[in-house]
């Protein structure tokens, strides 16, 4: 140990212990800053086709933007355009 108070906590999910550990090691393989950059790039790319409704809605398009974000967050990353779980109705 180098005497630092910093540490990395890894959390991964899978269908088996082996799958979870493999996922964890794959996620720890890239430095955090690189992971963060890739995440941000993917998120921006997924929102490229989103229209701006600021000038034609009463809430500056916030409901639309939040709805798109909610759908993207629930999208299955393995099977695009499918949701991972039912989206709750308010």
C-alpha positions in Angstrom: 0.0 0.0 0.0 1.2 3.5 -0.7 -0.4 5.1 2.4 -3.2 6.7 0.4 -6.8 6.8 1.5 -8.1 6.3 -2.0 -9.4 3.0 -3.3 -11.5 1.6 -6.1 -14.8 -0.1 -5.4 -16.0 -2.4 -8.2 -19.6 -3.5 -8.6 -20.8 -5.7 -11.4 -23.9 -7.8 -12.2 -24.3 -10.9 -14.3 -26.2 -14.1 -14.7 -23.6 -16.0 -12.8 -20.6 -15.4 -10.5 -18.2 -16.0 -13.4 -20.1 -13.5 -15.6 -20.2 -10.9 -12.9 -16.4 -11.2 -12.2 -15.6 -11.0 -16.0 -17.8 -7.9 -16.3 -16.1 -6.3 -13.3 -12.6 -7.0 -14.6 -13.5 -5.7 -18.1 -14.8 -2.4 -16.5 -11.7 -2.0 -14.4 -9.5 -2.6 -17.5 -9.9 1.0 -18.7 -8.9 4.0 -16.6 -11.8 5.9 -15.1 -11.2 9.1 -17.2 -11.3 7.0 -20.4 -14.5 5.2 -19.3 -16.1 8.6 -18.4 -15.1 10.0 -21.8 -16.5 7.0 -23.7 -19.8 7.2 -21.6 -20.2 10.9 -22.4 -19.5 10.4 -26.1 -22.0 7.5 -26.3 -24.7 9.6 -24.5 -24.1 12.6 -26.8 -24.3 10.3 -29.9 -27.6 8.8 -28.7 -29.1 12.3 -28.5 -28.0 13.5 -31.9 -31.4 13.0 -33.5 -33.3 14.7 -30.7 -35.3 17.8 -31.8 -35.3 21.0 -29.9 -38.7 22.0 -28.8 -37.7 25.1 -26.9 -39.6 27.5 -29.2 -42.8 25.5 -29.6 -43.5 24.2 -26.1 -44.6 25.8 -22.9 -41.9 24.2 -20.8 -38.9 24.9 -23.2 -39.0 21.3 -24.3 -38.0 19.9 -20.8 -40.8 17.3 -20.7 -39.7 16.0 -24.1 -36.0 16.0 -23.2 -36.6 14.2 -19.9 -38.9 11.7 -21.6 -36.2 10.8 -24.2 -33.6 10.6 -21.4 -35.8 8.2 -19.4 -36.3 6.0 -22.5 -32.6 5.9 -23.3 -31.8 5.0 -19.7 -34.1 2.1 -19.8 -33.0 0.9 -23.2 -31.3 -2.5 -23.2 -27.7 -2.1 -24.2 -27.5 -5.6 -25.6 -30.7 -5.4 -27.7 -31.2 -1.8 -28.8 -34.8 -0.4 -28.9 -35.9 -2.9 -26.2 -36.4 -1.9 -22.6 -34.7 -3.7 -19.7 -37.7 -3.5 -17.5 -41.2 -2.0 -17.6 -41.2 1.8 -17.4 -43.3 2.9 -14.5 -46.4 5.0 -15.2 -46.9 8.0 -13.0 
